[in-house]
Amino acid sequence: MAQHPKYPNVFSPLKIGPVELENRYYFSPHGVPLTVGCSPSNDLVAYVTERVKDGGCGLAIVSCTAHWRGRDYQPCPYPPEAIPAFRALADAVHDAGGKIFAQIWYHWLSTGHWQPLSPRAPSLGPSNSQFAFGGISGATHEVTHEEIRMLGDAHRQSARHLREAGFDGVEIHASHSGIIEQFFSPYYNRRDDEYGGSLDNRLRLLIETLEAVREGAGDGMAVGMRFNCDELVEGGYDTTDAHQAVKSICDRGLVDFVDLDVAMEPLQLKYGMPSVLVEEHFYKPFVEQVRSAAGDVPVLSVLGRVTRMEDAEAAINSGVCDMVGSARQLIAEPQFVARAREGTEEFGRTCIACNHCLGGMADGSFGCAINPASYRERLWGTETFSPAAKPSKVVVVGGGPGGLEAARVAARRGHTVTLLEARDQLGGALELWARLPGREFYSHAIAWWEAELDRLGVTVRKGEKASAEDVLALSPDAVIVATGGQFSREGRSGAFDREIPGADQPHVFSPEDILEGGANPQGRVVVIDGEGTHASVGIAELLGKRGAEVIMVSSNHAPYSNRVVMAFEGEPVSRRLAEANVTFRQQTWISQIGKRDLATFDPYSEWEGTIEKVDAVVLATGRESVKGLASELERKVAQIFTIGDALCVRPMATAAYEGQKFAREIGEEGAPTSIAEAFFADEDYGLYPTEAGS
């Protein structure tokens, strides 16, 4: 075959054990809640195959648990009744032209429950260790020899069932603080038996597990491991130990491939799925130090946030690894590999590493902030853009993520679309966030949407604040109102939905005043945080780096919400605030803004205090919808939908999701004509076990 002109290494075949791969880019394993019981759902099949089809990823690796007791929402091949669904998943990936492996593991944060709604089952570990993350806290039970044997049996049976289901390979997860890494780690392992102490003893569980998996997998499947190159904690192992361990495993002939990464959960979640606040390719120098230990065994790695195929090509060409993968870039752009192959990369999204795919778990939301079709490919995938039943004239008011996505989807379905934006720039609140230090990468999403609207022929009118008369003058069949929200000028917030007296003074600013209006308060500045989002911490950091003495106050106990914690951004945010010399006052709110001081109180104890010598105040308290237009258009347009923050202030990903959802309703027979009709409609978006051919 002729070499690819731009990426000859990525688009060259690779043999992993008995498995032949057509290219060297893989969809890396990650937790996806698209399961029914232990079985892959119809939506998981669509989700995975979307990244493989049309010359996409040569390999997909699906995250699975070794035993159903150790699962929260990932699929599990251990029970026999799950085999048909796993077979349907494997068949679909093969039909799409790819190969599929399963990563199997047990992790201390995913213990499962004794029964529905019961307390959690015990966490298993090599020794008694304390842990806490995301509202879950507890300790591990030091496993007995019987439990070690049964853990091996679970891996063996899961591998055997995967073989029966037609999977091509198995990856043992010996990273991210799973039990196998914990056994190898001197940080976790304090045993004094044959599984503790020396490096060889601590490696024993991994060796035994690989032997068990090879027995279950048979000769036709590839068997490998994901391994942590450096634990990056005091008392843990480093790249020297990892090199010795990988060499020992490979020299024994136990693996057909090694998948190298960095990070422990929950201690180093900032590195596990590095957000925009962590440098790109964080794993790379660690992989470089361990890679030679594998010898001729192929090495895989995600390198730590790959968003450009040229970086994957360079890594393979330089010998860092033999195959490169990603999860989040492929979540944002399922056609990432296919577009690189066909030379249409400019039409693809770039993951902005906002980590909504993780942070959304804080309120039960999963998916992608800039690609709402992700996790919903069965309904909204690339092949679902059939022409609308009735081509319509559509007006979208507001050019933030919601309006941009609505205009894009409406245009793709054959409607004639005009977008009206009051500001001179598209992007809405996301564009303002991209002006904050460290978040500049967010602008990639806006640039992509803007280019797509131009390519699709959408009429975009900027700098026009649309009235109802302006909209009606365009004779629309459908209108989508996406005018967004603004921070409360009165200081209202979720915790205290009331005005803060004194908020109307000239030394009181909103985040928009600073990011858009050019205000630059100096001296002693108090930032009042009511949301715990990037807006408040970003403004505090921005002003601190400009030389202001910034005090950030919040009714919370941290300068960010649990959503930021679940997005693995808490530690980087705290570090950046410290570097900007921002002082944080927890459990504090404002009862009065004076000319030079603030009256404060503790929301829990009602203790009162004062912050003196204040030069400026920034109200990043809570946002309010920009309303009015929709009510003026009611009953004057056949279909009208208010979406995103204009409908109700919620997290950023809501906007693009509702933009796609309601743009798909335009011009359809029997479709809702308003948000009210859509809200009370009968819909079934449930997950169902997949079946062959479904």
Secondary structure, DSSP 8 states (H G I E B T S, - for coil): ----SS-TTTTS-EEETTEEESSSEEE-------EETTEEBHHHHHHHHHHHTTT--SEEEEEEESSGGG-SSS----SGGGHHHHHHHHHHHHHTT-EEEEEEE-BTT---BSSTTS-B--EEESS--EEEETTEEEEEEE--HHHHHHHHHHHHHHHHHHHHHT--EEEEEE-TTBHHHHHH-TTT----STTSSSHHHHTHHHHHHHHHHHHHH-SSSEEEEEEES---STTS--HHHHHHHHHHHHHTT--SEEEEE---TTTTHHHHS--TTS-TTTTHHHHHHHGGGGTTS-EEE--S----HHHHHHHHHTTS-SEEEESHHHHH-TTHHHHHHHT-GGGS-------HHHHGGGGT--S-SS-TTTT-HHHHSTT-----SS--EEEEE--SHHHHHHHHHHHHTT-EEEEEESSSSS-HHHHHHTTSTT-GGGHHHHHHHHHHHHHTT-EEEES----HHHHHTT--SEEEE---EEE-TT---SS--S--TTTTSTTEE-HHHHHTS-----SEEEEEESS-SHHHHHHHHHHHHTT-EEEEEESSSSSS-HHHHHTT-HHHHHHHHHHTT-EEE-S-EEEEE-SS-EEEE-TTT--EEEE-S--EEEEES-EEE--SHHHHHTTTSSEEEE-GGGTS---THHHHHHHHHHHTTTT-TT--SSHHHHHTS-------B--TT-
